[in-house]
Amino acid sequence: MNPALFVKTLREKKLLLPPLSGYTDYPFRVILAEFHPPFIQTEMVNARAIVHGNRRTSQMLRIADGTHYNGVQLVGSIPEYMGKAAKIVQSSGFDFVDINMGCTARKVACRGEGVSLMKQEKLACDIVETVVSVADLPVTCKLRLGASKSSVNVESLSRKLVDAGASVLTIHGRSGEKKFGVQIDFRSVAKLTSTLPIPIVANGGIYTGHDALQVLQKTGAAAVMPGRGLIGNPWVIPEIIAAYSHGVYSPPSLQEKKNVCLKHLDLLVNFYGERRGVLKMRSILPHYFSTCVFIKDLKLDVQRLSHADAVIALLNMVEEKDGQFIYLKK
């Protein structure tokens, strides 16, 4: 994909879906594709594992068909491996590459990857330069304000990443100490959007179409990236699209939610096998019905499930009464 086309489409559509570790696997990307977003990304994929042809990693690179552009988020700290992985990603048919500079998971950060790259500005730029030089794809970076509150350096690093050849930067408006629960610093994101020559995507605090509009207004960003609010709620895609056009958005009915959830279950079982697929669904299903009455009971019961038929039986216990979804444990 031509970087200019990527930027043009991003500015027009104002929406970039996230790479959610453990969630935006192939089954969920198939679900997301049915809601016609402009861009879909994989969960973070280890560059070294791609280069070495790891079987499970190769599975992660399966492309979900649709009208969208497909991206891969690479995680790693060795420019050579990141470049080789990007070339493999390009030959596999992906349209853009995102470099993870924001993951705070200990097992990632302790290897000098993810958010730790923000503390190593030269290395971060070397990675971007390497990937840009070897892959004929747009290269984006996803980062935070800094690795910690005491080392906020997003402004200096962002300028260097632009010089290194990044086409777009996604900024999560928090530093690396906590993933959630801390107020998002939209002012810092706004400062970047007003001073950098490339598009900035604002990430954090986006759960509805109204949120998307508010974040665009507060930051002046070219686009938004919803985060965990997308899990179990692919309907946020048409909700945001409707908000942008001032159109009418109709929330899904209970049956629509069940149908998509059941399709998600089927995709997981076919992709991972029944045991692993159901284990995955146990962490996802409550998100589909997060607003239902007695959600705590549902969360407890779903953790006991080990077969697809049991998941279906549990879904049959979610009903609608007086406009509310209710989990009616038998």
C-alpha positions as CSV (number, residue, x, y, z in Angstrom):
1,M,0.0,0.0,0.0
2,N,1.3,3.4,-0.9
3,P,2.0,5.5,2.2
4,A,0.3,8.5,0.6
5,L,-2.9,6.4,0.0
6,F,-2.7,5.2,3.6
7,V,-2.6,8.7,5.0
8,K,-5.3,9.9,2.6
9,T,-7.7,7.1,3.6
10,L,-6.9,7.6,7.3
11,R,-7.7,11.3,7.1
12,E,-10.9,10.6,5.3
13,K,-12.2,7.8,7.5
14,K,-10.8,9.0,10.8
15,L,-10.8,5.5,12.3
16,L,-8.0,3.0,12.8
17,L,-8.8,-0.2,14.7
18,P,-6.4,-1.3,17.4
19,P,-3.9,-4.2,17.8
20,L,-5.3,-5.8,21.0
21,S,-3.0,-8.4,22.4
22,G,-4.9,-11.6,23.0
23,Y,-8.0,-10.4,21.2
24,T,-7.5,-9.2,17.6
25,D,-6.7,-12.7,16.4
26,Y,-7.9,-14.1,13.1
27,P,-11.4,-15.1,14.4
28,F,-12.1,-11.6,15.8
29,R,-10.7,-9.9,12.7
30,V,-13.2,-11.9,10.7
31,I,-15.9,-10.6,12.9
32,L,-14.6,-7.0,12.7
33,A,-14.4,-7.2,8.9
34,E,-18.1,-7.7,8.7
35,F,-18.6,-4.2,10.2
36,H,-16.6,-2.6,7.3
37,P,-13.9,-0.6,9.1
38,P,-11.2,1.0,7.0
39,F,-8.3,-0.6,8.7
40,I,-7.8,-3.8,10.8
41,Q,-4.6,-4.8,12.7
42,T,-3.4,-8.0,14.1
43,E,-2.5,-8.4,17.8
44,M,1.2,-7.8,18.4
45,V,3.3,-10.4,16.7
46,N,6.9,-11.2,17.6
47,A,9.3,-10.3,14.8
48,R,11.9,-12.9,15.7
49,A,9.2,-15.6,15.7
50,I,8.0,-14.5,12.2
51,V,11.6,-14.7,10.9
52,H,12.1,-18.2,12.4
53,G,8.8,-19.4,10.9
54,N,7.1,-20.3,14.2
55,R,4.0,-22.2,13.4
56,R,1.7,-20.5,15.9
57,T,3.0,-17.1,14.8
58,S,2.4,-17.9,11.2
59,Q,-1.2,-18.6,12.2
60,M,-1.5,-15.1,13.6
61,L,-0.7,-13.7,10.2
62,R,-3.7,-15.1,8.5
63,I,-5.6,-12.3,6.7
64,A,-9.3,-11.7,7.2
65,D,-11.0,-10.9,3.9
66,G,-12.9,-7.7,3.5
67,T,-12.9,-4.2,2.1
68,H,-10.5,-3.0,4.7
69,Y,-6.7,-2.6,4.7
70,N,-4.8,-5.1,6.8
71,G,-1.9,-4.3,9.2
72,V,0.5,-6.2,11.4
73,Q,1.8,-4.9,14.7
74,L,5.4,-6.0,15.1
75,V,7.0,-6.2,18.5
76,G,10.8,-6.5,18.9
77,S,14.0,-4.6,19.7
78,I,16.5,-5.8,17.0
79,P,16.3,-3.8,13.8
80,E,17.6,-6.7,11.7
81,Y,14.7,-9.0,12.8
82,M,12.2,-6.2,12.5
83,G,13.2,-5.5,9.0
84,K,13.2,-9.2,8.0
85,A,9.8,-9.6,9.6
86,A,8.4,-6.6,7.8
87,K,9.5,-8.1,4.4
88,I,7.7,-11.4,5.3
89,V,4.6,-9.4,6.3
90,Q,4.6,-7.6,3.0
91,S,5.0,-10.8,1.0
92,S,2.1,-12.2,2.9
93,G,-0.2,-9.6,1.6
94,F,-0.5,-7.1,4.4
95,D,-0.9,-3.4,3.7
96,F,0.9,-1.7,6.5
97,V,3.2,-2.3,9.5
98,D,2.8,-0.9,13.0
99,I,5.7,-0.9,15.5
100,N,4.8,-1.5,19.1
101,M,6.4,1.1,21.4
102,G,3.6,1.1,24.0
103,C,3.1,-2.4,25.5
104,T,3.7,-2.3,29.2
105,A,3.5,-6.1,29.8
106,R,6.5,-7.1,31.9
107,K,7.5,-10.0,29.7
108,V,7.7,-7.5,26.8
109,A,9.2,-4.5,28.5
110,C,11.9,-6.5,30.2
111,R,13.3,-7.6,26.8
112,G,13.7,-3.9,25.8
113,E,10.6,-4.1,23.6
114,G,7.3,-2.3,23.7
115,V,7.2,0.7,25.9
116,S,10.9,0.2,26.8
117,L,11.8,1.4,23.3
118,M,10.6,4.9,24.3
119,K,13.6,4.9,26.7
120,Q,15.9,4.0,23.8
121,E,15.2,6.7,21.2
122,K,18.1,5.9,18.9
123,L,17.2,2.2,18.8
124,A,13.5,3.1,18.2
125,C,14.5,5.2,15.3
126,D,16.9,2.6,13.9
127,I,14.1,0.1,13.9
128,V,11.8,2.5,12.0
129,E,14.5,3.4,9.5
130,T,15.3,-0.3,8.9
131,V,11.7,-1.3,8.3
132,V,11.0,1.7,6.1
133,S,14.1,0.9,4.0
134,V,13.3,-2.8,3.4
135,A,9.5,-2.8,3.1
136,D,7.5,-1.0,0.6
137,L,4.7,-0.4,3.1
138,P,3.5,2.5,5.3
139,V,5.1,2.2,8.8
140,T,3.2,3.5,11.8
141,C,4.2,3.5,15.5
142,K,2.0,3.1,18.6
143,L,3.5,4.8,21.7
144,R,2.6,6.3,25.0
145,L,3.5,9.7,26.6
146,G,6.6,8.0,28.0
147,A,7.7,4.9,29.8
148,S,6.8,6.5,33.1
149,K,5.7,9.9,34.5
150,S,9.3,10.7,35.2
151,S,10.4,10.1,31.7
152,V,7.8,11.6,29.4
153,N,9.5,12.0,26.1
154,V,6.8,11.5,23.5
155,E,7.4,14.9,21.9
156,S,11.2,14.4,21.3
157,L,10.8,10.8,20.2
158,S,7.9,11.6,17.9
159,R,10.0,14.2,16.0
160,K,12.7,11.7,15.5
161,L,10.3,9.0,14.4
162,V,9.0,11.4,11.7
163,D,12.6,11.9,10.5
164,A,13.1,8.2,10.5
165,G,10.2,7.7,8.1
166,A,7.1,6.9,10.1
167,S,3.9,7.7,8.2
168,V,1.5,7.9,11.2
169,L,1.9,7.9,14.9
170,T,-0.7,6.6,17.3
171,I,-0.5,8.2,20.8
172,H,-2.0,6.7,23.9
173,G,-2.4,9.6,26.3
174,R,-1.0,7.9,29.4
175,S,2.5,7.0,30.5
176,G,3.6,3.4,31.1
177,E,3.0,2.9,34.8
178,K,-0.7,1.9,34.5
179,K,-2.7,0.6,31.6
180,F,-6.1,1.9,32.8
181,G,-7.7,4.1,35.5
182,V,-5.5,7.1,35.0
183,Q,-6.9,10.2,33.3
184,I,-5.9,10.6,29.7
185,D,-3.8,13.6,28.8
186,F,-5.5,15.0,25.7
187,R,-3.5,18.2,25.9
188,S,-0.2,16.5,25.2
189,V,-1.8,14.7,22.2
190,A,-3.2,18.0,20.9
191,K,0.2,19.6,21.1
192,L,1.7,16.8,18.9
193,T,-1.1,17.1,16.3
194,S,-0.5,20.8,16.0
195,T,3.3,20.6,15.6
196,L,4.1,17.4,13.8
197,P,3.8,17.1,9.9
198,I,2.3,13.6,9.9
199,P,-1.1,12.4,11.1
200,I,-1.6,11.6,14.7
201,V,-4.1,9.0,15.9
202,A,-5.5,9.5,19.4
203,N,-6.0,6.4,21.5
204,G,-7.6,6.0,24.9
205,G,-11.0,6.6,26.4
206,I,-13.0,5.9,23.2
207,Y,-16.0,3.6,23.8
208,T,-18.8,5.3,21.8
209,G,-19.3,7.4,18.7
210,H,-19.7,10.4,21.0
211,D,-16.4,9.7,22.6
212,A,-14.7,9.6,19.2
213,L,-16.1,13.0,18.3
214,Q,-15.1,14.4,21.6
215,V,-11.5,13.1,21.3
216,L,-11.2,14.5,17.8
217,Q,-12.4,17.9,19.1
218,K,-10.0,17.9,22.1
219,T,-6.9,16.7,20.2
220,G,-7.3,17.8,16.6
221,A,-6.1,14.3,15.7
222,A,-6.5,12.9,12.2
223,A,-8.3,9.8,13.5
224,V,-9.1,7.9,16.6
225,M,-8.3,4.4,17.8
226,P,-10.8,2.7,20.1
227,G,-9.2,0.2,22.5
228,R,-10.7,-2.4,24.8
229,G,-14.2,-1.1,24.2
230,L,-14.1,-2.9,20.9
231,I,-14.0,-6.3,22.7
232,G,-17.4,-7.9,22.4
233,N,-18.6,-4.7,20.8
234,P,-17.8,-4.5,17.1
235,W,-20.9,-2.3,16.9
236,V,-18.7,0.6,18.0
237,I,-17.5,0.7,14.4
238,P,-20.8,1.6,12.8
239,E,-21.5,3.8,15.8
240,I,-18.4,5.9,15.2
241,I,-19.0,6.0,11.5
242,A,-22.6,7.2,12.1
243,A,-21.4,9.8,14.5
244,Y,-18.9,11.2,12.0
245,S,-21.7,11.6,9.4
246,H,-24.3,12.8,12.0
247,G,-26.3,9.7,11.0
248,V,-28.6,7.5,13.1
249,Y,-27.1,4.6,15.0
250,S,-29.3,1.8,16.2
251,P,-27.8,-0.5,18.9
252,P,-28.0,-4.2,18.2
253,S,-30.8,-6.3,19.4
254,L,-30.2,-9.2,21.8
255,Q,-30.6,-11.7,19.0
256,E,-28.0,-9.8,16.9
257,K,-25.6,-9.9,19.8
258,K,-26.2,-13.6,20.2
259,N,-25.7,-14.3,16.5
260,V,-22.4,-12.5,16.4
261,C,-21.2,-14.1,19.6
262,L,-22.1,-17.5,18.3
263,K,-20.3,-16.9,15.1
264,H,-17.3,-15.7,17.1
265,L,-17.4,-19.0,19.1
266,D,-17.6,-21.0,15.9
267,L,-14.6,-19.2,14.4
268,L,-12.6,-19.7,17.6
269,V,-13.4,-23.4,17.7
270,N,-12.5,-23.9,14.1
271,F,-9.3,-22.0,14.4
272,Y,-7.9,-23.2,17.7
273,G,-9.9,-26.4,18.3
274,E,-12.7,-26.8,20.8
275,R,-10.8,-26.8,24.1
276,R,-8.6,-23.7,23.3
277,G,-11.4,-22.0,21.4
278,V,-13.8,-22.2,24.4
279,L,-11.1,-21.0,26.8
280,K,-10.7,-18.0,24.6
281,M,-14.4,-17.4,24.5
282,R,-14.6,-17.5,28.3
283,S,-12.7,-14.2,28.4
284,I,-14.7,-12.7,25.5
285,L,-18.3,-13.6,26.0
286,P,-19.0,-11.4,29.1
287,H,-18.0,-8.4,27.0
288,Y,-20.8,-9.1,24.6
289,F,-23.3,-8.9,27.4
290,S,-21.6,-6.5,29.7
291,T,-24.7,-4.4,30.3
292,C,-27.0,-7.3,31.3
293,V,-28.5,-7.7,34.7
294,F,-26.7,-10.3,36.9
295,I,-23.5,-10.0,34.8
296,K,-21.4,-11.1,37.8
297,D,-23.2,-14.5,37.8
298,L,-22.7,-14.8,34.1
299,K,-18.9,-14.1,34.5
300,L,-18.7,-16.8,37.2
301,D,-20.6,-19.4,35.2
302,V,-18.8,-18.8,32.0
303,Q,-15.5,-19.7,33.6
304,R,-16.7,-23.2,34.3
305,L,-17.4,-23.9,30.6
306,S,-15.3,-26.4,28.6
307,H,-17.4,-27.3,25.6
308,A,-19.0,-25.3,22.8
309,D,-22.5,-26.8,23.6
310,A,-22.2,-25.4,27.1
311,V,-21.4,-22.0,25.8
312,I,-24.5,-22.1,23.6
313,A,-26.6,-23.3,26.6
314,L,-25.4,-20.3,28.6
315,L,-26.2,-17.9,25.8
316,N,-29.8,-19.2,25.8
317,M,-30.1,-18.1,29.4
318,V,-29.6,-14.4,28.4
319,E,-33.1,-12.9,27.7
320,E,-34.6,-9.5,27.3
321,K,-37.3,-8.2,29.7
322,D,-38.6,-4.6,29.8
323,G,-35.8,-3.4,27.5
324,Q,-33.0,-4.9,29.6
325,F,-30.8,-7.9,29.0
326,I,-31.0,-10.3,31.9
327,Y,-29.0,-13.4,32.7
328,L,-31.5,-15.9,34.1
329,K,-29.5,-18.7,35.7
330,K,-31.6,-21.8,35.8
